[in-house]
Amino acid sequence: PNYDTPWIKLRVFNEKTERTNVGNPGWHRTNGTIIIQIFTPLNTGTRTAMDYGDTLAEIFRDQQFNGITCREAHVEEVGEMDGRWQTNLIVPFYWDARHTV
């Protein structure tokens, strides 16, 4: 990536899966987190990164995509990282799957 232009990195983490009902078929819910790392040049200040974060948050906040339900998104400033300013957008999500025993 170029140090003079903003760029993002998308990471998806699946977390704990739990059964959500009793009986057959069973439903299982998997929770996870989408982290969008936003990198901007140091000389642009924090506003640019926060604007990107706010714009991306509107795309994911409380939306459903192919069975994945996103929850409330929020932006966190990380700080200087390898010569760039890093801000993260955190989007918790879950998806449900039906399993027969």
Legacy VTK file of the C-alpha trace (Angstrom):
# vtk DataFile Version 3.0
C-alpha trace
ASCII
DATASET POLYDATA
POINTS 101 float
0.000 0.000 0.000
0.965 3.558 -0.717
1.680 5.810 2.291
0.162 8.823 0.491
-3.333 7.409 -0.146
-5.988 5.965 2.183
-6.683 2.234 2.029
-8.629 -0.366 4.000
-8.192 -3.963 5.077
-11.223 -6.151 5.841
-10.936 -8.977 8.373
-13.681 -11.388 9.460
-13.499 -13.436 12.655
-15.955 -16.206 13.548
-16.269 -16.684 17.272
-18.370 -18.931 19.485
-21.176 -21.116 18.078
-24.061 -21.993 20.388
-27.218 -24.021 20.057
-30.235 -21.702 20.205
-33.070 -24.187 20.732
-33.946 -27.650 22.049
-35.085 -30.417 19.734
-34.566 -31.584 16.204
-33.853 -29.823 13.940
-31.479 -27.725 15.981
-30.530 -24.145 15.297
-27.009 -22.928 15.966
-25.906 -19.308 16.114
-22.369 -18.277 15.259
-21.213 -14.869 16.457
-18.377 -12.976 14.896
-16.770 -9.636 14.237
-15.941 -7.787 11.043
-13.014 -5.429 11.506
-12.324 -2.907 8.786
-8.921 -1.355 9.321
-8.734 2.122 7.778
-5.276 3.506 7.053
-4.732 7.164 6.137
-1.624 9.328 5.700
-0.352 10.845 8.947
-0.478 14.383 7.536
-4.261 14.303 6.913
-5.352 14.296 10.550
-7.902 12.015 12.150
-11.009 13.474 10.484
-10.392 11.705 7.154
-10.201 8.295 8.807
-13.252 8.987 10.979
-15.246 10.082 7.901
-14.366 6.820 6.145
-15.338 4.897 9.272
-18.681 6.685 9.579
-19.470 6.077 5.903
-18.605 2.381 6.112
-20.556 2.026 9.377
-23.720 3.129 7.581
-23.261 0.312 5.057
-23.016 -2.410 7.725
-25.046 -1.081 10.666
-28.073 -3.337 11.366
-27.963 -4.824 7.841
-28.437 -8.384 6.602
-26.243 -9.901 3.893
-26.772 -13.492 2.723
-27.998 -14.694 6.119
-25.483 -12.663 8.144
-27.033 -10.105 10.493
-24.828 -7.156 11.390
-25.316 -5.388 14.680
-24.453 -1.840 15.764
-21.131 -0.759 14.226
-18.694 1.584 15.928
-15.444 3.351 15.047
-12.296 3.169 17.198
-9.127 5.201 16.744
-6.032 3.019 17.021
-3.324 5.598 16.351
-0.094 5.659 14.395
0.793 2.287 12.913
3.783 1.755 10.628
3.827 5.334 9.378
0.064 5.620 8.852
-2.925 6.572 10.993
-5.123 3.573 11.788
-8.812 3.681 12.646
-10.937 0.529 12.969
-14.594 -0.023 12.221
-15.924 -2.829 14.441
-19.067 -4.652 13.281
-20.379 -7.499 15.466
-22.503 -10.008 13.517
-24.216 -13.372 13.795
-25.594 -16.033 11.496
-27.921 -18.933 12.227
-27.755 -22.398 10.738
-30.175 -25.312 11.009
-28.720 -28.719 11.842
-30.536 -32.015 11.952
-29.329 -34.760 14.267
LINES 1 102
101 0 1 2 3 4 5 6 7 8 9 10 11 12 13 14 15 16 17 18 19 20 21 22 23 24 25 26 27 28 29 30 31 32 33 34 35 36 37 38 39 40 41 42 43 44 45 46 47 48 49 50 51 52 53 54 55 56 57 58 59 60 61 62 63 64 65 66 67 68 69 70 71 72 73 74 75 76 77 78 79 80 81 82 83 84 85 86 87 88 89 90 91 92 93 94 95 96 97 98 99 100
